[in-house]
Amino acid sequence: MSMSHLYGTDGEDGVEMENFEVSDWDLQNEFNPHRQRHRQSKEEATYGVWAERDSDEERPSFGGKRSRDYSAPVNFISAGLKKSAAEDASEEDSDEDEKPVKQEEIPKEFVPKKLKTGGNFKPSQKGFVGGTKSFVDFGSWERHTKGIGQKLLQKMGYVPGRGLGKNAQGIINPIEAKQRKGKGAVGAYGSERTSQSLQDFPVVDSEEEAEEEFQKELSQWRKDPNGGKKKPKYSYKTVEELKAKGRINKQLSAPQKELSQVKVIDMTGREQKVYYSYSQISHKHNIPDDSPQQPLGKDSKPQGFALPELEHNLQLLIDITEQEIIQNDRQLQYERDMVVNLTHEIQKMSEVLSHEETAISNLSKVLGMVEECERRMQPSCENPLTLDECAKIFETLQDKYYEEYRMSDRVDLAVAIVYPLMKDYFKNWDPLKDCTYGTEIIAKWKSLLENDQLLSHSGQDLSTDAFHRLMWEIWMPYVRNIVAQWQPRNCGSMVDFLDSWVNVVPVWILDNILDQLIYPKLQKEVESWNPLTDTVPIHSWIHPWLPLMQARLEPLYSPIRNKLANALQKWHPSDSSAKLILQPWKDVFTPGSWEAFMVKNIVPKLGMCLNELIINPHQQHMDAFYWVIDWEGMISVSSLVGLLEKHFFPKWLQVLCSWLSNSPNYEEITKWYLGWKSMFSDQVLAHPSIKDKFNEALDIMNRAVSSSVGGYMQPGARENIAYLTHTERRKDFQYEAMQERREAENMAQRGIGMAASSVPMNFKDLIQTKAEEHNIVFMPVIGKRHEGKQLYTFGRIVIYIDRGVVFVQGEKTWVPTSLQSLIDMAK
């Protein structure tokens, strides 16, 4: 870039001289720094200040014009006609009008906040087009057209002379333009709205109010031009405000006790102040300080009234007064809270007092009743207390004074009053002669003395329950004495006595009687029992104890079976007394033990008896056969069928064959066959083995009739035998059909019963279904659990179910087992 604008050139000598004058270019560059720069040519970029240039380019061009080309041909431009002096004068006047208005000539209310100008450049635009043009001929262009726009507007409801829109709210005249004075920013010269805009859009203009507020805020930061001192503004607090402030400070100061001894330096006021806690800052009197204290100068006047000591004392009195008001408010609030608290305490104490008075009154009445009982129990009393009167007194205590009765020590009271009367009541009692004596009295005292919170069927501390102690100490000694003298074979009186007291005596006391008193006596008597010499059968004095003792008698069954087995060693089936002795034990012994006992001791004897039986069609002795058949209900059907197959049917078929081989009378054979068959019960005849034997006899008779072709044949024999065979086979078929019908009916009834549950929902339902199919009792044991699982009885077996597995109680532990094994064990 050339620097020729800074260095001048001496014409003749060519000496360059530095020019320090401020030129127009400098002014333009200062006031318009963003003007268009001179673009540097390639030659200037290469040679710098030594580059050649035209004289016209010594100053940069503001119009961005290209450099003149003097090699081009000359172009002549018309300069027009020369104007006269009058025209020049008028143009100068118009130029003066177009000059910007001076700052002093602008009204004060239109002075801009900050006016920036771009120098002394003249505006290129001389005025706004159409600023003063009238709108009378608006729309006159339609005279040169067909008026399609006007027609379209009228079709849509437009009325000439009114505004557009549904409600004619549009403006009629076009928007006017208003020329702004000078070159200031928008709004620098006041409102620029025209009269037409104010007419069309009448709105409230709040710019003047905003300007006044701005000037007011601006004046707060200026010094008073009059030089007067402003009046200080004081803030006043009421007593209620101080109270509220004290309550807030009390709430805030509670968690800030650790900051109560912090040193605080306050430099917010005229003077530096030192506080020793944060709470003191909030206690200082708040007087707004509008202006800081001015140092005394030439023009300043000294203060007429300045007493800092007095101001400090006044401030101190104000602070003390505020603190006293706050403390008094807090004390008043505390006293009010205390009054409310004491009121509630008085109410509570009055309720407690009334309750205590009622309790004292009741206790005094109870004490009077007890003292009256003690007085009447003295030996010298003319009206001694009876057991019935004492029971009425205890009923009164329980009904009217229940709380005192429960809180009192009933055990000691019963020991002191009831026990002596109870001893006197039972002193002449014989339980075996009068077994129901005292049951009503004891039942009444049970409801009066028994502790409801304790279970009466479990062993417990006697000091906690008066009734149990009464039964153990008063009633139990009489029972011990009578059991010690009792003979087990005379069981009727003792069983009746315990049956009458079973609902009154606590369960644990009854268990103690049966386990410790009755069972040892029975065990000792069983050991001394001899079935061969004793005339009284053992079941007559053992079986009555079954309802009371149940499983407790199980240990006695084994020695009884052993003694019965020893007694049956020399027994013969002709002796029917054995059946009379054994028959009552069939339902007492378990099915397995009973079957084992019969197979070991009875079945061999019956087999020997059948071996001794002689089958003679002409002269038959049936005694031995009757002795065996009499045991049909005692021994199982399978055992009886086994005896017949082994010891009876071989001889019987052999006799039939020998008889048929000697030209017999078939009518006699038919009667003989039907006679023997009638000797067996339907249950035995339904057994497949027995059916096979009789069918075999029919086959033998049919073969005998059909084989004797050449010899003499009794007339009608073959027909009779065929008829007999057909009849017997038909009976068997009918019997089987009837059995199948019964089974189908049973299955149908069972299906109806199971229709609701059709398919077992869980393992327990499956076990119940199997138990019903095999006629086994399956039920829960009430009140018995093992590891939280309910115990069940499956026949005589105790089980519990855990996650689909059945556990059976063994000797020491619970053993898992399958369902089929469980069914086999139960059978």
CORZIDA-V709647 format. One record per backbone hydrogen bond with DSSP energy under -1.0 kcal/mol. NH is the residue of the N-H (numbers start at 1). CO is the residue of the C=O. If there is no record, write none. Layout:
NH	CO
NH	CO
This chain:
6	3
7	3
8	17
10	15
14	10
17	8
19	6
27	23
28	24
29	25
30	26
31	27
32	28
35	32
45	41
46	42
47	43
48	44
50	47
51	48
57	54
58	55
72	69
88	84
89	85
90	86
91	87
92	88
93	89
94	90
95	91
96	92
97	93
98	94
111	108
131	128
138	135
140	137
142	139
143	140
144	141
145	142
151	147
152	148
153	149
154	150
155	151
156	152
157	154
158	153
162	159
170	164
188	185
190	187
198	194
199	195
200	196
201	197
203	201
210	206
211	207
212	208
213	209
214	210
215	211
216	212
217	213
218	214
219	215
227	224
242	238
243	239
244	240
245	241
246	242
247	243
248	244
249	245
250	246
251	247
252	248
253	249
259	256
260	257
262	259
264	275
266	273
273	266
275	264
311	307
312	308
313	309
314	310
315	311
316	312
317	313
318	314
319	315
320	316
321	317
322	318
323	319
324	320
325	321
326	322
327	323
328	324
329	325
330	326
331	327
332	328
333	329
334	330
335	331
336	332
337	333
338	334
339	335
340	336
341	337
342	338
343	339
344	340
345	341
346	342
347	343
348	344
349	345
350	346
351	347
352	348
353	349
354	350
355	351
356	352
357	353
358	354
359	355
360	356
361	357
362	358
363	359
364	360
365	361
366	362
367	363
368	364
369	365
370	366
371	367
372	368
373	369
374	370
375	371
376	372
377	373
378	375
381	378
390	386
391	387
392	388
393	389
394	390
395	391
396	392
397	393
398	394
399	395
400	396
405	401
406	402
407	403
408	404
410	408
413	409
414	410
415	411
416	412
417	413
418	414
419	414
422	418
423	419
424	420
425	421
426	422
429	426
434	430
437	434
439	436
442	438
443	439
444	440
445	441
446	442
447	443
448	444
449	445
450	446
464	461
469	465
470	466
471	467
472	468
473	469
474	470
475	470
476	471
479	475
480	476
481	477
482	478
483	479
484	480
485	481
490	487
495	491
496	492
497	493
498	494
499	495
500	496
501	497
505	501
510	506
511	507
512	508
513	509
514	510
515	511
516	512
517	513
518	513
519	514
522	518
523	519
524	520
525	521
526	522
527	523
528	524
534	530
540	537
541	538
543	539
545	542
546	543
549	545
550	546
552	549
553	550
554	551
556	553
557	554
560	556
561	557
562	558
563	559
564	560
565	561
566	562
567	563
568	564
575	572
580	576
581	577
582	578
583	579
585	582
586	583
589	585
594	590
595	591
596	592
597	593
598	594
599	595
600	596
601	597
602	598
603	598
606	602
607	603
608	604
609	605
610	606
611	607
612	608
626	622
627	623
628	624
629	625
630	626
631	628
632	629
635	631
640	636
641	637
642	638
643	639
644	640
645	641
646	642
647	643
648	644
649	644
652	648
653	649
654	650
655	651
656	652
657	653
658	654
659	655
660	656
661	657
662	659
669	665
670	666
671	667
672	668
673	669
674	670
675	671
676	672
677	673
678	674
679	676
680	677
685	681
686	682
687	684
691	687
692	688
693	689
694	690
695	691
696	692
697	693
698	694
699	695
700	696
701	697
702	698
703	699
704	700
705	701
706	702
707	703
708	704
709	707
717	714
720	716
721	717
722	718
723	719
724	720
725	721
726	722
727	723
728	724
729	725
730	726
731	727
732	728
733	729
734	730
735	731
736	732
737	733
738	734
739	735
740	736
741	737
742	738
743	739
744	740
745	741
746	742
747	743
748	744
749	745
750	746
751	747
752	748
753	749
754	750
758	754
759	757
766	762
767	763
768	764
769	765
770	766
771	767
772	768
773	769
774	770
776	771
779	793
781	791
784	781
786	789
789	786
791	784
792	799
793	779
794	797
795	777
797	794
799	792
800	807
802	805
807	800
808	815
809	798
810	813
815	808
817	806
822	818
823	819
824	820
825	821
826	822
827	823
